[in-house]
Amino acid sequence: MVDAGALSLLRRHRSAATLLTPHAGELAELLTRWTGDRVVRASVEADRMGMAQRMADLTGATVLLKGAQTLIASPDAPDDMRMQDDAPPWLATAGAGDVLAGLCGALAAAGLPMRDVGAVAAMVHGQAAHRANPGGPVRALTVAHAIPGAVADLLSDGGF
């Protein structure tokens, strides 16, 4: 699991199961470093699917591109990109990415494949934000506290 500042430490193709969780700006910086071409955030936003897959292919890591439409791209399944797009916009708050990273870490420790880690974590994270405050805004800690209830809701609704 590689998030936030640790993304800048990524230097070589990954053979070990790895999940990168950049937002569009971080992905632009990563692509610039890995390709040598200048990539800007607007380019990532214009082709989120292509850019996420490109990073997955370059690094050998699964890429969870955060945003209003969260994408999960895998180097092993380029034709099977996953997407979560029903999280509330107020989830874009300080610390929310840390909550997502922690959730990803817990799921990875349980032994799920990285592509599933990203997809399940994005879904639970979004549901927890809805549960924490259905009308927004929300604090990251409130989202973290809402995770158990969101999981229970998803299990009872057949979401899993």
C-alpha positions in Angstrom: 0.0 0.0 0.0 1.6 3.3 -1.1 -0.2 6.6 -0.4 0.6 10.3 -0.1 4.2 11.3 0.4 5.4 7.7 0.0 4.3 7.8 -3.6 7.3 9.9 -4.4 9.6 7.1 -3.1 8.4 4.6 -5.7 11.4 4.0 -8.0 11.1 0.7 -9.8 8.7 -1.8 -11.3 6.9 -3.7 -8.5 6.8 -7.5 -8.6 5.2 -7.7 -5.1 1.5 -7.0 -4.7 1.3 -3.2 -4.3 -1.5 -0.7 -4.3 -0.9 2.9 -5.2 -3.6 5.4 -4.1 -2.9 8.8 -5.8 -5.2 11.6 -6.6 -5.0 13.1 -10.1 -2.2 15.6 -9.1 -0.1 12.9 -7.5 -0.6 10.6 -10.5 0.5 13.4 -12.9 3.7 13.7 -10.8 4.3 10.0 -10.8 3.8 9.7 -14.6 6.2 12.6 -15.2 8.8 10.9 -13.1 8.3 7.5 -14.6 8.0 8.5 -18.3 10.2 11.6 -18.4 7.4 13.4 -20.2 5.7 16.3 -18.5 2.2 15.2 -17.4 -0.1 17.7 -15.8 -3.2 17.2 -13.6 -5.5 18.4 -16.4 -4.1 15.6 -18.7 -4.9 13.0 -16.0 -8.4 14.4 -15.5 -9.0 14.3 -19.3 -8.1 10.6 -19.5 -8.4 9.1 -16.0 -8.9 5.5 -17.2 -5.9 5.7 -19.6 -3.6 7.4 -17.2 -4.4 5.0 -14.3 -3.9 2.0 -16.5 -0.6 3.5 -17.9 0.7 3.9 -14.3 -0.4 0.3 -13.4 1.5 -1.0 -16.5 4.6 1.0 -15.8 4.9 0.1 -12.1 3.4 -3.4 -12.0 1.2 -2.1 -9.2 -2.6 -1.8 -8.9 -3.6 1.9 -9.0 -6.6 3.3 -7.1 -7.0 6.8 -8.7 -9.0 8.8 -6.1 -11.6 11.3 -7.2 -15.3 11.8 -7.8 -15.0 8.6 -9.9 -12.5 6.4 -8.2 -10.9 4.0 -10.6 -9.0 0.8 -9.8 -6.5 -0.2 -12.6 -4.6 -3.5 -12.5 -1.5 -4.5 -14.5 -2.8 -8.0 -14.6 -6.3 -7.2 -15.9 -6.2 -4.1 -18.1 -9.6 -4.9 -19.6 -11.2 -5.2 -16.2 -11.0 -1.7 -14.7 -13.2 -1.2 -11.6 -15.0 2.0 -10.7 -16.8 3.5 -7.6 -18.7 6.6 -8.3 -21.3 7.0 -5.7 -19.2 8.5 -2.9 -20.3 11.9 -1.7 -18.2 15.0 -2.8 -17.7 16.0 0.8 -15.4 12.9 1.2 -12.6 15.1 -0.4 -11.5 16.3 3.0 -8.3 16.3 5.0 -7.5 12.9 6.3 -10.0 11.0 4.2 -7.3 9.5 2.1 -5.6 8.2 5.3 -8.9 6.5 6.3 -9.0 4.9 2.8 -5.3 3.8 3.1 -6.0 2.2 6.5 -9.0 0.4 5.1 -6.9 -0.8 2.2 -4.2 -2.0 4.6 -6.7 -4.0 6.6 -8.1 -5.6 3.5 -4.7 -6.4 2.1 -3.7 -8.0 5.5 -6.8 -10.2 5.1 -5.3 -11.6 1.9 -7.5 -10.0 -0.8 -5.9 -9.4 -4.2 -5.0 -5.8 -4.6 -7.6 -5.1 -7.3 -10.3 -6.4 -4.8 -8.7 -4.4 -2.0 -9.1 -1.2 -4.0 -12.6 -1.9 -5.1 -13.9 -3.0 -1.7 -12.1 -0.2 0.1 -13.5 2.5 -2.2 -17.0 1.1 -1.9 -16.9 0.9 2.0 -15.2 4.3 2.2 -17.9 6.0 0.2 -20.7 4.3 2.1 -19.1 5.3 5.4 -19.0 8.9 4.3 -22.7 8.8 3.4 -23.4 7.2 6.8 -21.2 9.6 8.7 -23.2 12.6 7.4 -25.7 12.2 4.6 -25.7 15.9 3.8 -22.0 16.7 4.3 -19.5 18.1 5.3 -17.7 15.4 7.2 -14.5 14.9 9.2 -12.2 12.0 8.4 -12.4 10.6 11.9 -16.2 10.5 11.6 -15.9 8.5 8.4 -13.5 6.1 10.1 -16.0 5.6 12.9 -18.8 4.9 10.4 -16.9 2.1 8.7 -18.3 -0.8 10.8 -21.9 0.4 10.2 -21.2 0.8 6.5 -19.9 -2.7 6.3 -23.0 -4.0 8.2 -25.3 -2.1 5.9 -23.5 -3.4 2.8 -23.7 -7.0 4.1 -27.4 -6.7 5.0 -28.2 -5.1 1.6 -26.3 -7.7 -0.4 -23.7 -5.1 -1.4 -20.9 -7.6 -1.0 
